[in-house]
Amino acid sequence: MHIFEYGQAIYAHWWPLMSCAAFTILAIVAEVWAKTSRWIMKVSVGLAVFFLLFASYQAWNDEYTKTHPGLQLTIDYITTSTTGVNDGAVLLEASVTNVGSPSIADQWLLEFIPTEGKPTTVVPTVIHQDEPLRIENPSGRGFLFNPKDVLYEKTGTSPIQTGGKQTGILIFFFKGIPQSRISMKGVKYVLSCQDAYGNRISGYWTLSGNHVDTVPYFPGTSEVKTE
């Protein structure tokens, strides 16, 4: 048994609650309404018990969150492209795994964090479902992706079941930021989405500078064709 650890977990939440303004407000109310010391003691004990119960819930919730984190988001692969002299594009493959209750994943965002300068956040570009998606990587090699693999369609239209996983592609355009800048070594990307409860989940990728002139295959997506 771990009674001592359980007590520590409760105390970590209970003591801040006992130090809050509730007892100050109680003292003011007692003074204004001329309440007896017996009344003050009863209310104080009641508050202490309520805070103890709430602290117990918080301790339980901490452990529940560790073992039931819900959606987990990972970036599996990133490549960059260009849509103009000063406009870059990022295509990524990502996976959403659900170890909690069934949930959708939507409200996708990608944050570009350069080695110098301010971060930029963009929303995914809508991918047409009736034509292949072509991306040319930094070496000039072209790749064709199946538009049916777009991730926001897989995760936003029906819930991801407990134990389920969805893998797909997303593309983001960065207006005014050239490909040379978004593909620099040390650049960090933060992909995030929102679950059915309004919680944001994030996945991270830092460019290492080691360019691989191929696109790996991930189960749950179509094989990428090379031009």
Helices and strands as residue ranges (DSSP letters): H 3-18, H 22-32, H 37-67, E 71-84, E 87-98, E 106-113, E 120-122, E 133-136, E 142-145, G 147-149, H 151-156, E 165-174, H 179-182, E 188-194, E 200-206, E 225-226
